[in-house]
Structures are given as structure tokens and as C-alpha cells.
Amino acid sequence: MAPIRFALIGAGNIAKIYVQAFAAIPDAQVTVVCSRTQATGEALAASCGAIWLPDYHEAVVRTDVDAVVVATPSGTHGEVAVAAAQAGKHILVEKPLEITLGRADAIIDAAQQAGVVLACVFPLRFAAGVGCAKAAVEAGRLGRLTLADVYVKWFRPQSYYDRAWRGTWEIDGGGALMNQAIHNIDLVQWLAGPVASVFGQTATLAHAMQTEDTAGAVLTFANGSLGVIQGATSAWPGDPARVELHGDQGTIVLEEGRIVVWKLAGGTPEEETAMLNLEQVSGSGAADPMAIGFEKHRRQIVDMIEAIRTGRPPAIQGAEARAAVEIVRAIYRSARTGALVKLPLTGDHALGV
């Protein structure tokens, strides 16, 4: 069976992770790398045996492209993804899907109209421990879920934000929440159920930037459980991100998707030991965005290929990825207004932050 041929749109740091992941997948091939910067684009293309093109419009219509990876700055995802859908290409979009719900919906609508596969990249969902935590919650093994919390206390130096688009509302769509904590925000809403309301505060405390580098929010889930989100790029030296799930019959804690606490009233010592040794530490973006490794990206690309070949939905469809954007946007609205914000969110078709 011929490999699925991908165009990689964007040649920044995350694109390098994709190149490593694609190299480990026999039925995938990068045929095109697209970047406006010729030297960067040509170098990345050469590393994976692809050609370089400066214009994504040209890349997405090529006959040697079956699917497109959108790895450009967050606020440009929509224009690239819609063009790819209109060209009949399957689409894998780096997180966040887009930076407003209106733009996210435009991507989802374009993919539906074109009949193409649309997936959004949240690699932590592909960690073995995350799957086990999901199964435990759904089986009721934690009892009544009471608390579900996210702690992303990371650090980025000022030099990280000195690139013109980083930390801006217009292109980046936000700061520590939209671009760093969103991975674990997606995780907690998937594990603990839909979020019903948020009350949030944001601040810019350690960097010269438009958006927040420090944020906190209180959550109420639809199932009645409570939670908090703490997201920061202001916490030196940076700690591994955690998701904590507590119920009246158990506790599970995930650190970068890996189980570090597994205490269930109905469990056994043998099960606990097996869960704690399920996966090895595979890297963290706590202090270095390039230290995450590529294995979970590889798993997600494989899932995308299987969805294309079989016609089944991908693990993280566009509508599913939209939920994390909605939570972040609701926190931004709450921080701006000083009020509790209920979900679903309405009127989010512009950068009203």
C-alpha cells in the first residue's frame, strides 16, 4: 500500500518534531515542506527528502499531497486548514485548532463540506497512562469524581517571546493558557467531562508581552465536580505538567501524561505497581519546548493515517479539539469582565479578550 503523502506547512520548532515522527512511520511520507523563509524551509525539506515551497496555496493543491499538517502560528491555522480542505486534502492541525471559536468552526465546516478527515494535535491523549486513567474514570473506579485539576507551572525566557508573533493576541491568541497549558486543559476536560463554568484571573508578571504569562481559574464540571487550572510560563525553572483526578474512591495523578499516582479503593498493589511502570519518562516542555520527544506525535499521525485508510473518525476530531479552545477563551472572558462565565460560550467570533 502506497504511503500517505503529507505537506508540512510551517518549518519552526514543532515542525522539526513532526519530521522526526514521520521518519518513524513507514506508511507516511513528507513530500512538501512549506515556509516563507527559504533557508529554513529548504533545510527542513532536505532533512526528510521533500521539496520546499514558499506558498501554502501552491502546496495544498499538489497531486503528490494527500494530507496537510498545519504547523504555523496559532492564529494562521484557519486560513491554511480551510485552503487544504477546499483542495480536498485531509488535515492535521497543531494545537490549538484556532484562537477563536468562530475561526475553529470555519475549519470544522470546511472539512465537513469537503468530506476530508480533520484532526487536531493533542499528543498527551496518546500516552498509555492517559488511556488507563480514562478507562478507570469511565468504569467508575474513582467513585464520585470530586476534583479535577491542571497544574502547568512552566518557564520560558524573555527571548522566547521576543519573536514578533509570540505572546500576541492577534497571532498567538493568548499566552500560557492558549499555547502551553492547553494540552492539559484538553486532557482534564476529556477525562473529567464537559466544563460548565469558569472563573479566571490572568496576569503578565515576568515578561514583556501582550498576553498572560500567569493564570488561574476555578472550574465547575457538568457532573458537579470542581477543579482548578494554573498555567504559567513565569515559574522558573519549570515543573512537569500535572493533571490530578480525585474521587471518593480513588486518586490518579498524571505527570506529562504518565501515571505517578494510582490509588484506587478497589485496586491491588500489583495493579498500582503496573500502572506506575506503564511508561518511562519521555520528556517535558516545562523549560524547553523541544524537549518533548516525538513518540506521541508519531502515535497521533498513525491514528490519522488509519482514519484516512478506513474511513473511521480520528481520535481527536475538530469538534473535540474545539472544547479546549472554548475553555481558554472563557477564562480570558472571565478575567476581562471579573465575572463567572458559563459554557457553552457564545459570541466568540473575534479577538474580544
Rosetta blueprint (number, residue, H / E / L):
1 M L
2 A L
3 P L
4 I E
5 R E
6 F E
7 A E
8 L E
9 I E
10 G L
11 A L
12 G L
13 N H
14 I H
15 A H
16 K H
17 I H
18 Y H
19 V H
20 Q H
21 A H
22 F H
23 A H
24 A L
25 I L
26 P L
27 D L
28 A E
29 Q E
30 V E
31 T E
32 V E
33 V E
34 C E
35 S L
36 R L
37 T L
38 Q H
39 A H
40 T H
41 G H
42 E H
43 A H
44 L H
45 A H
46 A H
47 S H
48 C L
49 G L
50 A L
51 I E
52 W E
53 L E
54 P L
55 D L
56 Y H
57 H H
58 E H
59 A H
60 V H
61 V L
62 R L
63 T L
64 D L
65 V L
66 D L
67 A E
68 V E
69 V E
70 V E
71 A L
72 T L
73 P L
74 S H
75 G H
76 T H
77 H H
78 G H
79 E H
80 V H
81 A H
82 V H
83 A H
84 A H
85 A H
86 Q H
87 A L
88 G L
89 K L
90 H E
91 I E
92 L E
93 V E
94 E E
95 K L
96 P L
97 L L
98 E L
99 I L
100 T L
101 L H
102 G H
103 R H
104 A H
105 D H
106 A H
107 I H
108 I H
109 D H
110 A H
111 A H
112 Q H
113 Q H
114 A H
115 G L
116 V L
117 V L
118 L E
119 A E
120 C E
121 V E
122 F L
123 P H
124 L H
125 R H
126 F H
127 A L
128 A H
129 G H
130 V H
131 G H
132 C H
133 A H
134 K H
135 A H
136 A H
137 V H
138 E H
139 A L
140 G L
141 R L
142 L L
143 G L
144 R L
145 L E
146 T E
147 L E
148 A E
149 D E
150 V E
151 Y E
152 V E
153 K E
154 W L
155 F E
156 R L
157 P L
158 Q H
159 S H
160 Y H
161 Y H
162 D L
163 R L
164 A L
165 W L
166 R L
167 G L
168 T L
169 W L
170 E L
171 I L
172 D L
173 G L
174 G L
175 G L
176 A H
177 L H
178 M H
179 N H
180 Q H
181 A H
182 I H
183 H H
184 N H
185 I H
186 D H
187 L H
188 V H
189 Q H
190 W H
191 L H
192 A H
193 G L
194 P L
195 V E
196 A E
197 S E
198 V E
199 F E
200 G E
201 Q E
202 T E
203 A E
204 T L
205 L L
206 A L
207 H L
208 A L
209 M L
210 Q L
211 T L
212 E L
213 D L
214 T E
215 A E
216 G E
217 A E
218 V E
219 L E
220 T E
221 F E
222 A L
223 N L
224 G L
225 S L
226 L E
227 G E
228 V E
229 I E
230 Q E
231 G E
232 A E
233 T L
234 S E
235 A L
236 W L
237 P L
238 G L
239 D L
240 P L
241 A L
242 R E
243 V E
244 E E
245 L E
246 H E
247 G E
248 D L
249 Q L
250 G E
251 T E
252 I E
253 V E
254 L E
255 E E
256 E L
257 G L
258 R E
259 I E
260 V E
261 V E
262 W E
263 K E
264 L E
265 A L
266 G L
267 G L
268 T L
269 P H
270 E H
271 E H
272 E H
273 T H
274 A H
275 M H
276 L H
277 N L
278 L L
279 E L
280 Q L
281 V L
282 S L
283 G L
284 S L
285 G L
286 A L
287 A L
288 D L
289 P L
290 M L
291 A L
292 I L
293 G L
294 F L
295 E H
296 K H
297 H H
298 R H
299 R H
300 Q H
301 I H
302 V H
303 D H
304 M H
305 I H
306 E H
307 A H
308 I H
309 R H
310 T H
311 G L
312 R L
313 P L
314 P L
315 A L
316 I L
317 Q E
318 G H
319 A H
320 E H
321 A H
322 R H
323 A H
324 A H
325 V H
326 E H
327 I H
328 V H
329 R H
330 A H
331 I H
332 Y H
333 R H
334 S H
335 A H
336 R H
337 T H
338 G L
339 A L
340 L L
341 V E
342 K E
343 L L
344 P L
345 L L
346 T L
347 G L
348 D L
349 H L
350 A L
351 L L
352 G L
353 V L
